[in-house]
Amino acid sequence: MLERFTVALLGFYLGFSTFFSFVVAPILFSVLDKSSAGEVVAKIFPLYFGSATTLLGLSALLTLKGGYKKVAYLLLVGTLIAAFQEFYILPLAEELKHSNPSAFKVWHGISMLLNVVDIFIATFGVFYLIKVPRKGND
């Protein structure tokens, strides 16, 4: 039962993160001017990264409780990545956006890469919990 709930949490995270990252954001930047699209996305990011931190963190705790130590630690890494984006990269990028556009581009690229890493971590967690039978302490 715990595994199913964790898969549902990770599935929810995967759904909104892939939809926002690969559908919503590109559409915003294709139909709005760059500045307006950036303003909209900047308003969404705190909720996006906060939700990622919460869902991945809760999933890490549940997998640890369920006896999946390796998956729990991997999800903890994903949680830390999302928190790093929320509490460090997001404020830094907002500051750099107007003062240092080249540094902003670098941090934006780092953030995009970390976002994809989190998506892969959550995907692995889902497949692991679905395919691997519970072993106790793996």
VMD Tcl script that draws the C-alpha trace (Angstrom):
set ca {
  {0.00 0.00 0.00}
  {2.83 2.37 0.91}
  {4.54 1.65 -2.41}
  {1.36 2.48 -4.36}
  {0.95 5.79 -2.56}
  {4.59 6.65 -3.20}
  {4.22 5.76 -6.88}
  {1.16 8.04 -7.00}
  {3.12 10.92 -5.42}
  {6.02 10.45 -7.83}
  {3.61 10.07 -10.74}
  {1.95 13.35 -9.81}
  {5.36 15.02 -9.65}
  {6.35 13.54 -13.01}
  {3.09 14.63 -14.58}
  {3.24 18.26 -13.57}
  {7.00 18.61 -13.99}
  {7.15 17.17 -17.49}
  {4.01 19.04 -18.56}
  {5.33 22.35 -17.27}
  {8.91 21.84 -18.47}
  {8.21 20.44 -21.92}
  {4.78 21.86 -22.82}
  {3.75 24.94 -20.82}
  {7.07 26.81 -20.64}
  {7.95 26.33 -24.33}
  {4.45 27.45 -25.36}
  {4.66 30.53 -23.13}
  {7.96 31.51 -24.72}
  {6.60 30.90 -28.23}
  {3.40 32.97 -27.87}
  {4.51 35.74 -25.52}
  {7.46 38.07 -25.78}
  {10.50 36.85 -23.86}
  {10.06 39.33 -21.01}
  {6.37 38.55 -20.43}
  {6.91 34.80 -20.64}
  {9.78 35.13 -18.17}
  {7.55 37.03 -15.75}
  {4.86 34.35 -15.92}
  {7.35 31.53 -15.42}
  {9.02 33.41 -12.55}
  {5.64 33.51 -10.77}
  {5.19 29.75 -11.23}
  {8.70 28.66 -10.20}
  {8.33 29.01 -6.41}
  {5.27 26.75 -6.49}
  {6.94 24.39 -8.99}
  {10.15 23.91 -7.01}
  {8.36 23.95 -3.66}
  {6.04 21.19 -4.84}
  {9.00 19.23 -6.20}
  {10.84 19.54 -2.90}
  {7.77 18.46 -0.94}
  {6.74 15.54 -3.16}
  {10.25 14.16 -3.60}
  {10.99 14.58 0.11}
  {7.79 12.84 1.15}
  {8.51 10.07 -1.36}
  {12.01 9.67 0.07}
  {10.61 9.28 3.59}
  {7.97 6.79 2.48}
  {10.44 4.65 0.53}
  {12.78 4.63 3.52}
  {9.89 3.56 5.76}
  {8.99 0.88 3.19}
  {12.48 -0.58 3.31}
  {13.81 0.74 0.01}
  {16.93 2.43 1.34}
  {18.76 2.92 -1.98}
  {15.71 4.43 -3.65}
  {15.07 6.60 -0.59}
  {18.61 7.99 -0.73}
  {18.28 8.67 -4.44}
  {14.99 10.49 -3.85}
  {16.67 12.43 -1.05}
  {19.25 13.60 -3.60}
  {16.34 14.69 -5.82}
  {14.81 16.52 -2.87}
  {18.06 18.36 -2.20}
  {18.36 19.28 -5.88}
  {14.84 20.73 -5.90}
  {15.49 22.61 -2.65}
  {18.77 23.96 -4.08}
  {16.86 25.24 -7.09}
  {14.13 26.76 -4.94}
  {16.29 28.43 -2.30}
  {19.55 29.18 -4.12}
  {19.23 29.17 -7.91}
  {15.82 30.83 -8.11}
  {16.75 33.93 -6.06}
  {20.17 34.11 -7.71}
  {18.70 33.88 -11.20}
  {16.16 36.57 -10.40}
  {18.98 38.84 -9.27}
  {21.17 38.05 -12.28}
  {18.42 38.32 -14.88}
  {18.87 42.09 -15.24}
  {22.32 42.69 -13.76}
  {24.33 39.95 -15.48}
  {22.52 38.26 -18.40}
  {25.44 35.97 -19.28}
  {25.63 34.62 -15.70}
  {21.84 34.27 -15.74}
  {22.08 32.08 -18.86}
  {24.66 29.85 -17.16}
  {22.51 29.39 -14.04}
  {19.41 28.91 -16.16}
  {21.20 26.09 -17.99}
  {22.29 24.53 -14.69}
  {18.73 24.74 -13.41}
  {17.36 23.11 -16.56}
  {19.87 20.28 -16.25}
  {19.05 19.75 -12.57}
  {15.34 19.73 -13.41}
  {15.90 16.92 -15.92}
  {18.00 15.04 -13.35}
  {15.11 15.25 -10.87}
  {12.70 13.98 -13.52}
  {15.00 11.00 -14.19}
  {15.36 10.30 -10.46}
  {11.59 10.26 -9.99}
  {11.13 8.10 -13.09}
  {13.65 5.60 -11.75}
  {11.85 5.61 -8.40}
  {8.52 4.82 -10.05}
  {9.90 1.99 -12.16}
  {11.84 0.54 -9.25}
  {8.83 0.54 -6.95}
  {6.66 -1.02 -9.65}
  {9.11 -3.68 -10.86}
  {11.23 -4.71 -7.88}
  {9.60 -6.75 -5.14}
  {10.11 -5.55 -1.57}
  {13.29 -6.98 -0.11}
  {13.25 -5.27 3.26}
  {16.54 -3.41 3.52}
  {18.09 -3.25 0.09}
}
mol new
graphics top color blue
foreach p $ca { graphics top sphere $p radius 0.5 }
foreach p [lrange $ca 0 end-1] q [lrange $ca 1 end] { graphics top cylinder $p $q radius 0.2 }
display resetview
